[in-house]
Amino acid sequence: MATSEIQAVPLPGATTHGGLEATPEELKAAVEDVVAVLHEDAIPFVVVGGIAAGLLGRGRYTGDVDLFVRPEDAPRVLRALERASFSTSELNPHWIFKGIRGPVLVDVLFTLKGDIRLDDEMLARAPVRSFLGVDIPLIPPEDLLVVKAIVFDEETPRHWYDALGLIAGGTIDWDYLVRRAQRSPRRVLGLLIFALSADLLVPRAPIERLYGMVMADDAAH
């Protein structure tokens, strides 16, 4: 299918988070086809966004599919989506392409805020979960927590609450989290302290290590 411009219709009440109204059946069929073509082309990927947040933390509705791939693989992903009858768009060559089929929107992300890119360690640690009966690899919860801490702003408070759900899930590898949090230790430290205020269990060690990183950075500047 030829590449075309995508016109996405926002869900009622949506602000900066656009979406489409897809039924569970339409979403399942799209996820099945997306996963199938990516596996056929041996394209490494993980799922991020609302699907990952819901499966790893607190459940919430999402009407789109957020793929996270390597930058060099993004054009191949669009070609694979086109075989699955998606219209595609190279929306922004710096971080996101898109695909759409009926009411299902697929975001093809390859650089997240904080200059985060998919790497071998994420792929090796990616948990596999079932979404609408389809097995999909997810971004590790620690990496998702870092992403949520970085992208949070006044208009999207859901990101921190998604992160609190990840902490409440009790599957965080704290050593790995601290290592991945080096891209934005202040944001992650603030999130963990906020989690304590919400009576979630956060070990003392990662907070102390992140605080040390922040103080060392302040001293260096």
Secondary structure as UniProt FT lines:
FT   TURN            12..13
FT   HELIX           24..40
FT   TURN            41..42
FT   STRAND          46..48
FT   HELIX           49..56
FT   STRAND          64..68
FT   HELIX           71..73
FT   HELIX           74..83
FT   TURN            84..85
FT   STRAND          87..92
FT   TURN            93..95
FT   STRAND          96..101
FT   TURN            102..103
FT   STRAND          104..109
FT   TURN            113..115
FT   HELIX           120..125
FT   STRAND          128..131
FT   TURN            132..133
FT   STRAND          134..138
FT   HELIX           141..151
FT   TURN            154..155
FT   HELIX           158..168
FT   TURN            169..170
FT   HELIX           174..180
FT   HELIX           181..183
FT   HELIX           185..197
FT   TURN            198..199
FT   HELIX           204..220
//
